[in-house]
Amino acid sequence: MTIMQKKITYRIAKSYIILFMLFSAWFSYTHAADLRKLGFPDYFRIELVIAKIIGAIALLLPLTPIRVKDWVYTGFLISMVSALIAHICSHDPLSRIAFVSVDLVLIFLSMRYVSRVDISTNLHPWRPPRPSART
């Protein structure tokens, strides 16, 4: 894979994560009855919407530290796993469970790729390269 292909793949994966979480926040905000059916109280729905929006914004900002981005990705994965468990426990149709499962896998793969690229390019930008050991 060339450098240009890696950059394009990185941007597509990161855009997918951000857009999916923003869509999920919008859906959670506008479909309160669906979340109540899953057993979530209304105040949790508002917290979830705010957290997803803040997380998406944190991923958009280029100066966000890598450790913060890692926690955002972790929060998104916990949110997706919780959604999957809620759909399974509320006896939703298999189509909804499959949809959430596919989204979970896509989000996980995208996050894995994006975090790997973020870490490899920004691990220690302030440190000079180590001199080679010559004996």
N, C-alpha and C positions, 0 to 999 in steps of 0.2 A: 504494500500500500504506500503510495507516494505521500509526501507531506501535505500536498493540497487535498488529496482524498481524505487524509486523517482530519484535517481542519474542517472539511465539509461534514464528515461523519460526526465529529465532535459537536458542531453547531446544530446539526439536525437532532442529535440525541438530547442535547441540552434544551433546545427549543421544545422538543416533545415533552420533556419533564415539566418545564415551566408552563406551557400551554395546558397540559393535562391537569396540573394542580390548580391553575386559575379556573378552568372549566369546572373542576370538581368543587371548588369554593363557590362558584356561581350556582351550580346545581344544588349544593347543600343549602345555600341561602334561599333559593327560590322554591324549593320543594321540602318545606318543613314537615309536611304530613308523612312523606316517605321516610324521613329520619326518625320520626316518632314511631312509625310502624316497626322500625328496626330496634326500637327500645332505647333510643337516645333522648335525653331530656333537651328541651329547647335551648337552655343556656350552653350546653355542650356544642350544639350546632353552631352557635355564634363564635365560640372559642375556636372551633375547628376552621371556620371560614377565615377568621383573623389570622390564625397561625399559617394557613396555606398561602394567604396573600403575602404575609411578611416573608415567608420562606421563598416564594417565587421572586419577590423583589430582591432578597438577599442574593439569590443566584444570578440575577441580572446585573447587579453592581460589580464592576470589575475589581474593586478594592476590598471586597469581602474576603477575610482570611480563610485559608483552606480549612482550618478546624471548624469554623462556623458553617462552611458549606457542608462539611461531613455531618454535622449535627442536623442540618436541614435535610439532607438525604436520609438520615436515620429516622427523623420525624416523619418524612413522607412514607417511608417503608412501613413504619409502625402503623400509620394511618391506613395504608392499603391492606395490611394484614388484618387489622381490626375490622375494616369494611368487609373483607372476605369472611371472617368469622361471623360477623353480624348477619350477613346474607345467608350463610349456611344455617345458623341457629334459628333464624326466623322462617325457615322453610320456604325461601324464595324459589321461584322456578329455576331449573337448571340453566336456562339461557342467561339469567342475571348472574348466577354464580360463575358461569363460564366467562362472561364478559369481564367481571371483576378479576378473575384468575388470569386471563390474558393480559389485562392492563397491569396487574401486579408483576407478571413476568417481563413485560416490555419496560416498565418503570425500573425494575431491578437491573435488567441488562443495560439500559441507558445510563443509569446511575453508576454502575460498575465501570463502564467505559469512560464516562465523563470524569468521575473521581480519579481514575487512573491517570488520565491526561492532565488534570489539574495538579495532581500531586507531582507527577514527573516534570512538569514545566515550572512549578512554583515551589518546590520543596524548600530550598534555601537560596533564594535569589540574592541575598545580601552577602553570602559567603563566597570568597574566591575559590576557584578549583584547587584541590589538594595537589601539592607537587608530587611528582612520581618518585617512588623510592628507588634510588640508585645505590648499589653497594659495590 
